[in-house]
Amino acid sequence: MARIDFGDEKVTTYGSLPVLDEKAPHFELLKSDLSIATLDDFKGRRIIMNIFPSIDTGVCATSVRNFNKKASELDNVTVLCISRDLPFAQQRFANNENLENVVNLSDFRERNFGKDYGVEMIDGPWEGLLSRAVLVLDQNGHVIHSQQVPNIDDEPDYLAALKTLL
């Protein structure tokens, strides 16, 4: 379990992020058209997993915008923006922001991703949502970078994640 800050409160996550150099766990998440996306769908691509509580909060929206911009500058990289928002809310945001370099995925239906990746918050005001974290996977699906952001109000370390892809 990870302990993260939510204002003055300590919040606990369900587990820990996947271990560096190991293969990332399989997932099944919903795309904006309600079809299923799996990790295998992105095989052969390098992946940035931008994981966050809700697209309708300032820091989460900023992280999606920033990774959208950075992804356009990298070869063979797909950015997956993952939350428990409804796919319709994720798509609305992407359309309003003209985001073309990220793939929004939702864990709202099965709710397995948050447990399998150790990012579901199990207490605190946002219990049941995903914590803010970033994972970077190589083209074989192995974890080459991970960050559990220690304070939910902070943005992830974009530079550290992107450096692993240069």
C-alpha positions as CSV (number, residue, x, y, z in Angstrom):
1,M,0.0,0.0,0.0
2,A,1.0,3.5,-0.7
3,R,0.3,6.5,1.6
4,I,-0.4,9.7,-0.2
5,D,-1.4,13.2,1.0
6,F,-4.8,14.6,0.3
7,G,-4.6,18.1,1.8
8,D,-3.8,17.5,5.5
9,E,-5.1,14.0,5.4
10,K,-3.2,10.7,4.7
11,V,-4.9,8.4,2.1
12,T,-4.1,4.8,1.5
13,T,-4.1,3.0,-1.9
14,Y,-5.1,-0.6,-2.4
15,G,-1.6,-1.8,-3.2
16,S,1.7,-0.7,-4.8
17,L,2.5,0.2,-8.4
18,P,3.9,-2.6,-10.6
19,V,7.6,-3.2,-10.1
20,L,10.2,-1.8,-12.5
21,D,11.4,-4.2,-15.2
22,E,8.4,-6.5,-14.8
23,K,5.6,-6.9,-17.3
24,A,2.7,-4.7,-16.6
25,P,-0.5,-6.5,-15.6
26,H,-3.2,-7.2,-18.2
27,F,-6.0,-4.7,-18.2
28,E,-9.4,-4.3,-19.8
29,L,-10.7,-0.7,-19.8
30,L,-13.5,1.1,-21.6
31,K,-12.8,3.4,-24.6
32,S,-15.0,6.4,-25.3
33,D,-17.2,4.2,-27.6
34,L,-17.7,1.7,-24.8
35,S,-15.6,-1.0,-26.5
36,I,-12.8,-2.7,-24.6
37,A,-9.1,-1.8,-24.7
38,T,-6.5,-4.2,-23.4
39,L,-2.7,-3.8,-22.9
40,D,-2.2,-6.2,-25.9
41,D,-3.9,-3.5,-28.1
42,F,-0.8,-1.4,-27.7
43,K,1.8,-4.1,-28.2
44,G,4.9,-2.8,-29.9
45,R,4.3,0.7,-28.7
46,R,5.9,2.5,-25.8
47,I,3.2,3.6,-23.4
48,I,2.8,6.4,-20.8
49,M,0.0,5.6,-18.4
50,N,-1.3,8.9,-16.9
51,I,-3.5,7.7,-14.1
52,F,-5.6,10.2,-12.1
53,P,-8.8,10.6,-10.0
54,S,-11.0,12.7,-12.3
55,I,-10.7,14.6,-15.5
56,D,-13.0,17.3,-14.0
57,T,-10.3,18.5,-11.6
58,G,-7.7,21.1,-12.4
59,V,-4.5,19.0,-11.8
60,C,-5.9,16.0,-13.7
61,A,-6.9,18.1,-16.6
62,T,-3.5,19.8,-16.7
63,S,-1.7,16.4,-16.7
64,V,-3.8,15.3,-19.7
65,R,-3.1,18.5,-21.6
66,N,0.6,18.3,-20.8
67,F,1.0,14.6,-21.8
68,N,-1.0,15.4,-25.0
69,K,1.5,18.0,-26.0
70,K,4.5,16.0,-25.1
71,A,3.3,12.9,-26.9
72,S,3.2,14.7,-30.2
73,E,6.9,15.2,-29.9
74,L,7.8,11.5,-29.4
75,D,8.0,8.5,-31.8
76,N,6.1,5.3,-31.2
77,V,4.5,6.5,-27.9
78,T,0.9,6.2,-26.9
79,V,-0.4,8.1,-23.8
80,L,-3.2,6.4,-22.0
81,C,-5.1,8.7,-19.7
82,I,-6.8,6.4,-17.1
83,S,-9.5,7.3,-14.5
84,R,-12.8,6.1,-13.3
85,D,-14.6,8.9,-15.0
86,L,-17.4,7.8,-17.4
87,P,-16.1,7.5,-20.9
88,F,-18.6,10.2,-22.0
89,A,-16.9,12.8,-19.6
90,Q,-13.5,11.8,-20.9
91,Q,-14.6,12.2,-24.5
92,R,-16.3,15.6,-23.8
93,F,-13.0,16.8,-22.3
94,A,-10.9,15.6,-25.2
95,N,-13.3,17.2,-27.7
96,N,-13.4,20.5,-25.8
97,E,-9.7,20.6,-25.6
98,N,-9.0,19.3,-29.1
99,L,-6.8,16.6,-27.7
100,E,-5.5,14.2,-30.4
101,N,-2.4,12.5,-28.8
102,V,-4.0,10.7,-25.9
103,V,-6.2,7.7,-25.5
104,N,-8.8,8.1,-22.7
105,L,-9.7,4.9,-20.9
106,S,-12.1,4.3,-18.0
107,D,-12.0,1.8,-15.1
108,F,-15.5,2.6,-14.0
109,R,-17.2,-0.6,-15.0
110,E,-15.0,-3.5,-13.9
111,R,-12.9,-1.6,-11.4
112,N,-10.0,-4.1,-11.7
113,F,-7.3,-1.7,-13.0
114,G,-7.2,0.3,-9.7
115,K,-6.6,-2.9,-7.7
116,D,-4.3,-4.6,-10.2
117,Y,-2.1,-1.5,-10.5
118,G,-2.2,-0.6,-6.8
119,V,-3.8,2.9,-7.4
120,E,-7.3,2.6,-6.0
121,M,-7.7,4.9,-3.0
122,I,-9.3,2.8,-0.2
123,D,-10.1,5.6,2.2
124,G,-10.3,9.4,2.3
125,P,-12.6,11.8,0.5
126,W,-12.0,10.3,-2.9
127,E,-12.3,6.7,-1.8
128,G,-12.8,4.4,-4.8
129,L,-11.1,6.7,-7.3
130,L,-7.6,6.2,-8.7
131,S,-4.7,8.0,-7.2
132,R,-2.4,10.1,-9.3
133,A,0.4,8.0,-10.8
134,V,2.5,7.6,-14.0
135,L,3.9,4.4,-15.4
136,V,6.0,4.2,-18.5
137,L,6.1,0.9,-20.4
138,D,8.6,-0.2,-23.1
139,Q,7.4,-1.7,-26.4
140,N,7.3,-5.1,-24.7
141,G,5.0,-3.9,-21.9
142,H,7.7,-3.9,-19.2
143,V,7.6,-1.1,-16.6
144,I,10.6,1.3,-17.1
145,H,9.3,4.2,-15.0
146,S,6.8,4.5,-12.2
147,Q,5.8,7.4,-9.9
148,Q,3.1,7.4,-7.3
149,V,2.6,11.1,-6.9
150,P,3.0,11.7,-3.1
151,N,0.4,14.5,-2.9
152,I,-2.8,14.3,-4.9
153,D,-2.7,18.1,-5.4
154,D,0.6,17.9,-7.3
155,E,1.3,17.2,-10.9
156,P,3.4,14.2,-11.9
157,D,7.0,14.6,-12.7
158,Y,6.7,14.8,-16.5
159,L,10.4,15.2,-17.2
160,A,11.3,12.0,-15.3
161,A,8.7,10.0,-17.2
162,L,9.6,11.4,-20.6
163,K,13.4,11.0,-20.1
164,T,12.9,7.2,-20.1
165,L,11.6,7.5,-23.6
166,L,14.4,9.6,-25.1
